[in-house]
Amino acid sequence: MTSYRPSARAALAFSIAVALASLAATTGAQAPAAAPAPVVLPKPDCGEKPDHPGKLGSDNQKRQWRKDANAYLECFSKYVTEQRGLAQRYQDAANALIDQYNTAVREMQATIDAAAQ
């Protein structure tokens, strides 16, 4: 009867699998994480939406309304631009973490491949 001796690569892969399984078992024993709180963005501080004077309004009232409406909309536009900038920073940070993860996986695979030779 011949005995089975796993290759170095298989042995390393098995030991990594055992380590990951034990890690999963210890984290599985912990209480489940609470659902993340919903993101509540602060409301833009643009004041009250200007009321249109209607067709009976004077030319001065209509002119003032256009001025106020443009300022109101510009405030919202600025707020949206700021929020997009914040979102982009978070997206960039997430992408950097994904790159770190991918690098770690490649390094581990290289270690497994080197041990197999």
FIFITI-969071 format. One line per field, with one value per atom (N, C-alpha, C, O): atom name; x negated, y, z negated. Coordinates in steps of 0.05 Angstrom, whole numbers, plus 32768, in hexadecimal, padded with zeros to 4 digits. Layout:
! residues N
atome	CA;... $
east	X;... $
north	Y;... $
up	Z;... $
END
This chain:
! residues 117
atome	N;CA;C;O;N;CA;C;O;N;CA;C;O;N;CA;C;O;N;CA;C;O;N;CA;C;O;N;CA;C;O;N;CA;C;O;N;CA;C;O;N;CA;C;O;N;CA;C;O;N;CA;C;O;N;CA;C;O;N;CA;C;O;N;CA;C;O;N;CA;C;O;N;CA;C;O;N;CA;C;O;N;CA;C;O;N;CA;C;O;N;CA;C;O;N;CA;C;O;N;CA;C;O;N;CA;C;O;N;CA;C;O;N;CA;C;O;N;CA;C;O;N;CA;C;O;N;CA;C;O;N;CA;C;O;N;CA;C;O;N;CA;C;O;N;CA;C;O;N;CA;C;O;N;CA;C;O;N;CA;C;O;N;CA;C;O;N;CA;C;O;N;CA;C;O;N;CA;C;O;N;CA;C;O;N;CA;C;O;N;CA;C;O;N;CA;C;O;N;CA;C;O;N;CA;C;O;N;CA;C;O;N;CA;C;O;N;CA;C;O;N;CA;C;O;N;CA;C;O;N;CA;C;O;N;CA;C;O;N;CA;C;O;N;CA;C;O;N;CA;C;O;N;CA;C;O;N;CA;C;O;N;CA;C;O;N;CA;C;O;N;CA;C;O;N;CA;C;O;N;CA;C;O;N;CA;C;O;N;CA;C;O;N;CA;C;O;N;CA;C;O;N;CA;C;O;N;CA;C;O;N;CA;C;O;N;CA;C;O;N;CA;C;O;N;CA;C;O;N;CA;C;O;N;CA;C;O;N;CA;C;O;N;CA;C;O;N;CA;C;O;N;CA;C;O;N;CA;C;O;N;CA;C;O;N;CA;C;O;N;CA;C;O;N;CA;C;O;N;CA;C;O;N;CA;C;O;N;CA;C;O;N;CA;C;O;N;CA;C;O;N;CA;C;O;N;CA;C;O;N;CA;C;O;N;CA;C;O;N;CA;C;O;N;CA;C;O;N;CA;C;O;N;CA;C;O;N;CA;C;O;N;CA;C;O;N;CA;C;O;N;CA;C;O;N;CA;C;O;N;CA;C;O;N;CA;C;O;N;CA;C;O;N;CA;C;O;N;CA;C;O;N;CA;C;O;N;CA;C;O;N;CA;C;O;N;CA;C;O;N;CA;C;O;N;CA;C;O;N;CA;C;O;N;CA;C;O;N;CA;C;O;N;CA;C;O $
east	7FEF;8000;7FEE;7FDC;7FF4;7FE4;7FF2;800B;7FE2;7FED;7FF0;7FE0;8004;8008;7FF9;7FFC;7FE9;7FDA;7FE2;7FDB;7FEF;7FF8;7FE0;7FCB;7FE3;7FCE;7FCC;7FDE;7FB6;7FB2;7FC8;7FD2;7FCF;7FE4;7FFF;800D;8006;801F;801E;8033;8007;8005;8008;8016;7FFC;7FFE;801B;8026;8027;8043;8055;8068;8050;8060;805D;8070;8044;8040;804C;8056;804C;805A;8078;8085;8082;809F;80A7;80BC;8096;809C;809B;80AC;8088;8086;809E;80A9;80A6;80BE;80D7;80E9;80D9;80F0;80F1;8107;80DA;80DB;80E1;80EE;80D7;80DE;80FC;8109;8107;8124;8134;8149;812A;8139;8138;814C;8122;8121;8131;813E;8131;8141;815E;816F;8165;8181;818D;81A5;817C;8186;818E;819C;8185;818B;81A7;81B3;81B2;81CD;81CD;81BA;81E2;81E3;81E2;81ED;81D6;81D3;81EE;81FF;81F3;820C;820C;81F7;8223;8226;821C;8221;820D;8203;821A;822F;8215;822A;822C;8218;8244;8247;8238;8236;822D;821F;8233;8245;8230;8242;8230;8220;8234;8225;8231;8249;8220;822B;823A;8231;824F;825D;824E;8240;824F;8241;824D;8265;823C;8245;8249;8239;825E;8263;827B;8283;8285;829C;82B6;82B7;82CA;82E4;82E5;82D9;82F4;82F7;8308;831D;82FE;830D;8328;8329;833C;8357;8359;8351;8363;8367;837D;8392;837A;838E;83A8;83BC;83A7;83BF;83C0;83AF;83D4;83D6;83DF;83DD;83EA;83F3;83DC;83E0;83C5;83AF;83A3;83A4;8398;838B;8371;8367;8366;834D;8336;8325;8337;8323;8324;8310;833D;8340;8336;8329;833C;8333;8315;8308;8309;82EC;82DF;82CB;82EA;82E0;82E3;82D1;82F9;82FD;82E8;82DC;82E3;82CE;82B3;82A4;82AC;8293;8292;827E;82A7;82A9;82A9;829C;82B7;82B9;829D;8295;828F;8275;8261;8251;8263;8252;8258;8247;8272;827C;8271;8267;8274;826B;824D;8242;823F;8221;8218;8204;8226;8220;8223;8211;8238;823C;8227;821D;8220;820B;81F0;81E2;81EA;81D1;81D2;81BE;81E8;81EB;81E8;81DA;81F4;81F1;81D4;81CB;81C7;81AA;8199;8188;819F;8190;8196;8183;81AF;81B6;81A9;81A0;81A8;819A;817D;8171;8171;8154;814F;813C;8161;815E;8161;8152;8175;817A;8162;815A;8155;813E;8127;8118;8123;810E;8112;80FF;812B;8131;812C;8122;8134;8130;8112;8109;8102;80E5;80D9;80C7;80E2;80D8;80DF;80CF;80F8;8100;80EF;80E7;80EA;80D9;80BD;80B1;80B2;8097;8097;8084;80AC;80AD;80B0;80A5;80BF;80C2;80A7;80A0;8097;807C;806A;805B;806C;805D;8065;8053;807F;8088;807E;8073;8080;8076;8058;804F;8049;802C;8027;8015;8035;8031;8038;8029;804D;8054;803E;8037;8034;801F;8005;7FF9;7FFF;7FE7;7FEB;7FD9;8003;8008;8007;7FFC;8012;8011;7FF4;7FEC;7FE4;7FC8;7FB9;7FA8;7FC0;7FB4;7FBC;7FAB;7FD5;7FDE;7FD0;7FC7;7FCD;7FC0;7FA2;7F97;7F95;7F79;7F75;7F61;7F87;7F84;7F89;7F7F;7F98;7F9D;7F86;7F85;7F73;7F5C;7F46;7F31 $
north	7FE9;8000;8019;801B;802B;8044;805A;805B;806A;8080;8099;809D;80A9;80C1;80D8;80DC;80E6;80FD;8115;8115;8129;8140;8150;8151;815E;8170;8188;818D;8196;81AD;81C2;81CF;81C5;81D8;81D0;81E1;81B7;81AD;81B0;81B8;81AB;81AD;81CB;81D0;81DD;81F9;8203;8212;81FA;8202;81F7;8205;81DF;81D3;81E2;81E8;81EA;81F8;8214;821E;8221;823B;8237;8248;8222;821D;8217;8221;8208;8203;821D;8221;822E;8247;8259;8265;825A;826A;825E;826D;8244;8237;823D;8242;823C;8242;825F;8266;8270;828D;8291;82A0;8283;8286;827B;8286;8266;825A;826D;826F;827B;828D;82A6;82B1;82B0;82C8;82C0;82D1;82A8;829F;829D;829F;8299;8297;82B2;82B4;82C7;82E2;82E9;82DD;82FC;8306;8312;831F;830E;831A;8338;8345;8344;8361;836E;8363;8384;8392;839E;83A5;83A1;83AD;83CA;83D8;83D3;83EE;8402;83FE;8418;842D;843A;843D;8441;844F;8469;8477;8470;8489;84A0;84A0;84B3;84CA;84E3;84EB;84ED;8505;851E;8520;8531;854A;8558;8556;8566;8574;858D;8599;8594;85AC;85C5;85C7;85D7;85F0;8606;8618;8603;8615;8628;8637;8627;8638;862C;8616;863C;8634;8638;864A;8626;8628;8641;8644;8652;866B;8665;8654;8673;8670;8682;869A;8677;8686;869A;8693;86B2;86C7;86C3;86D0;86B1;86AC;86C0;86D2;86BC;86CD;86EA;86FC;86ED;8708;8718;872F;870B;8718;872E;872D;8742;8758;874E;8738;875E;8757;8756;8744;8767;8767;874D;8741;8745;872C;8714;8702;8713;86FD;86FD;86E8;8715;8718;870E;86FF;8716;870D;86EF;86E2;86E4;86C7;86B8;86A5;86C2;86B5;86B5;86A2;86CC;86CF;86BC;86AD;86BB;86A9;868B;867B;8685;866A;8660;864A;8671;866A;8665;8653;8676;8673;8659;864A;8653;863B;8622;860F;8622;860B;8609;85F2;861F;861E;8612;8603;8618;860D;85EE;85E0;85E4;85C8;85BB;85A5;85C8;85BE;85BB;85A7;85CF;85CF;85B8;85A9;85B4;859E;8583;8571;857F;8566;8561;854A;8575;8573;856A;8559;8576;856F;8551;8543;8549;852D;8519;8504;8520;850F;850D;84F8;8523;8522;8510;8501;8511;84FF;84E2;84D0;84DD;84C1;84B7;84A0;84C8;84C0;84B9;84A6;84C8;84C2;84A6;8497;84A0;8485;8470;845A;8475;8461;845D;8446;8472;8470;845F;844F;8464;8455;8437;8426;8431;8416;8408;83F1;8416;840B;8405;83F1;8417;8412;83F9;83EA;83F5;83DD;83C4;83AF;83C6;83AF;83A8;8391;83BD;83B8;83AA;8398;83B3;83A6;8389;8377;8383;8368;8357;8341;8361;8352;834D;8337;8360;835D;8347;8336;8346;8332;8316;8303;8314;82FA;82F1;82DA;8303;82FC;82F3;82DF;8301;82F9;82DD;82CD;82D8;82BE;82A8;8292;82AE;829A;8295;827F;82AA;82A7;8296;8286;8299;8289;826C;825A;8267;824B;8240;8229;824F;8245;8240;822C;8251;824E;8235;8226;8230;8219;81FF;81EA;8200;81E8;81E0;81C9;81F1;81EA;81DE;81D7 $
up	8000;8000;8000;7FF0;8012;8014;8003;8003;7FF7;7FE7;7FF9;800B;7FF2;8001;7FF4;7FDC;8003;7FF9;800B;8023;7FFF;800F;8018;800A;802E;8038;8025;8015;8027;8016;801B;8009;8035;803C;802F;8024;8031;8025;8007;7FFB;7FFB;7FDE;7FD5;7FC1;7FE4;7FDD;7FE1;7FD1;7FF7;7FFC;7FE6;7FDE;7FDE;7FC8;7FAE;7FA0;7FA8;7F8F;7F90;7F7B;7FA7;7FA9;7FA7;7F9A;7FB2;7FB0;7F93;7F8A;7F85;7F68;7F58;7F47;7F5E;7F50;7F55;7F43;7F6E;7F75;7F68;7F60;7F68;7F5B;7F3D;7F32;7F30;7F14;7F0F;7EFB;7F20;7F1E;7F22;7F13;7F35;7F3A;7F23;7F1C;7F16;7EFF;7EE8;7ED9;7EE3;7ECC;7ED1;7EBF;7EEA;7EF0;7EF1;7EEC;7EF9;7EFA;7EDE;7EDB;7ECA;7EAE;7EA3;7E8F;7EB0;7EA6;7EAE;7EC0;7EA0;7EA6;7EC2;7ECA;7ED1;7EEC;7EEA;7ED8;7EFE;7EFE;7F04;7F13;7EF7;7EFB;7F17;7F22;7F22;7F3C;7F3B;7F27;7F4F;7F4E;7F4E;7F5A;7F40;7F3F;7F5A;7F68;7F62;7F7C;7F7C;7F67;7F92;7F95;7F97;7FA8;7F85;7F85;7F8B;7F7B;7FA2;7FAB;7F9F;7F9D;7F98;7F8E;7FA6;7FBD;7F9F;7FB4;7FBC;7FAB;7FD5;7FDD;7FD0;7FCD;7FC9;7FBC;7FD2;7FD4;7FE1;7FF7;7FF2;8003;7FD9;7FD3;7FDF;7FE8;7FDE;7FE8;8006;8012;8013;8030;8036;802A;8048;804D;805B;806C;8053;805F;8077;8077;808C;80A5;80A1;8095;80AA;80A6;80B6;80B1;80C9;80DA;80F1;80F4;8102;8119;8112;8122;80FA;80F2;80E4;80DC;80E0;80D3;80E4;80FD;80D7;80E6;80F2;80EB;8104;8111;80FC;80FE;80E9;80D4;80C3;80BC;80BD;80AE;80BE;80B3;80D8;80E9;80EC;80EB;80EF;80F0;80D6;80D7;80C0;80A6;80A2;8097;80AC;80AA;80BA;80B0;80D2;80E3;80D5;80D5;80C9;80BB;80A3;809F;8093;807C;8084;8078;809A;80A4;80AD;80A8;80BC;80C5;80AE;80AF;809A;8082;8074;806B;8071;8064;8073;8067;808E;809E;809E;809E;809E;809D;8082;8082;806D;8053;8054;8049;8060;8062;8074;806D;8089;809B;808C;808F;807C;806C;8058;8055;804B;8038;8045;803A;805C;806B;8073;8070;807C;8083;806B;806D;8054;803C;8034;802C;8036;802F;8042;803A;805C;806F;8069;806C;8061;8059;8042;8042;802E;8017;801F;8017;8030;803A;8049;8047;8059;8069;8056;805C;8040;802D;8021;801E;801A;800F;8024;801E;803D;8052;8057;805B;8056;805A;8043;8047;802A;8013;8016;8010;801F;8022;8038;8035;804E;8063;8059;8061;8048;803E;802C;802D;801D;800C;801D;8017;8033;8045;8052;8054;8059;8063;804F;8056;8035;8020;801D;801A;801E;801C;8033;802F;804C;8063;8061;8069;8058;8054;8040;8045;802A;8015;8021;801B;8030;803C;8050;8050;8060;8073;8064;806C;804E;803E;8031;8031;8027;801B;8030;802C;8048;805D;8066;806D;8067;806E;8059;8060;8040;802B;802E;802B;8035;8039;8051;8050;8067;807F;8079;8083;806A;8064;8053;8056;8040;802F;803E;8036;8053;8063;8074;807D;8078;808A;807B;8086 $
END
